[in-house]
Amino acid sequence: MTSAVDVVVVGGGQAGLAAGHHLRRQGLDFVILDADAAPGGSWQHMWDSLHLFSPAEHSSLPGRLMPAQPGEAYPDAGHVVDYLADYEKRYNLSVQHGTRVDAVRRNAGQLMVEADTGTWRARAVISATGTWSRPFLPATPGREVFTGRQLHTVNYRSPADFAGQRVIVVGGGNSGAQIAADLTLDGHVNVTWVTQRPPRFLPDDIDGRALFDVATARRRALEEGRSDTGGVASLGDIVAVPPVRSARDAGLLSVRPMFTRLTADGVRWDDGSHSGADAVVWCTGFRPALAHLAPLNLRGPRGHIPTDGTRVLGEPHLHLLGYGDWTGPASATLIGVGRPAREAAHQIARQLST
Ligand code: FAD
């Protein structure tokens, strides 16, 4: 069965919902197709102890402030799921959960969106599928011979799953630091944290609020033709959220340079020595989940799909929202996605009215 609609939004996490909010304000007819059976996007899959790195009022989508979570300065992931579920309902955002889009194709000047539950003919598409469903694991010698458990950030839940075990956490970003802290603070896991270069902690007084201000200042500078202020990456990589700070200050977050290979029962270090390990947690990042766009043949030389803001250069009826800075500064954060979502909806409304 094929349905016709002005706009299909692929993905119903925070980016898809922000898009829906602004499409509604533009009076456009749209549907949001989301692979997850329940609201909340990737937040519903995060590990048990995860908290935001910004207070609630600095983690809001357009139109509705996130309420504070009682007793928590920085809300947990469950609170974000509740907020997104409420947002979806409050704005009546016609999200079809449990619908996975397999392909988007061109057809007679329109876009055909093929999902496992049907096909939609759309005049424009916003892709907002995030990165959570595409975990990245680096090619590392011996990964196939290691007989212990290997998991990625997306599979990590809590230290209880590793009680009494020797765990190697790989990755010098926020996920690596937070999972290493979570495991060490538990006190029942023998943790080795491994990073490719020495971890760079942001100053303790910098949280998501300050990061957003820095990203905004950078965008303004670039828009006004001033020199690049360097953005967030120039300050450091790791937000010193309370558990990371506690573990670091207690001396529990010692770090080793990356091992050279995995062996059947552990890892081999640069100096030839060996450590046994029961599990390796790869906190090594994500890639944008864009397989459904493959039929459009849009990838540029760096693997990214080239865009002007959110609009795809090779397909003007397609917008990308929320994947990373290349689709708008801070667009992969709760507070940052509102602006590019508004711009995408405005552009689509203008395009469809001509
Ligand atoms: P997602 O939340 O991943 O939503 C994408 C949706 O698309 C999902 O519901 C999925 O089911 C659906 N989907 C995927 N593929 C398809 C398909 N083919 N067809 C249909 N549906 C599909 N940001 C902050 O603002 N504050 C923080 O403190 C913060 N902490 C973070 C901590 C961690 C560990 C991580 C990983 C990220 C954090 N972020 C934080 C960043 C950011 O807010 C999240 O990455 C956010 O979830 C991105 O939202 P999204 O809507 O783009 O993608």
Residues whose N, C-alpha, C, O or C-beta is under 5 A from the ligand:
A	BS01	FAD	V10 G11 G12 G13 Q14 A15 G16 L33 D34 A35 D36 G40 G41 S42 W43 H51 L52 F53 S54 T99 R100 V101 A128 T129 G130 T131 W132 S175 A289 H292 L321 G322 A332 T333 L334 I335
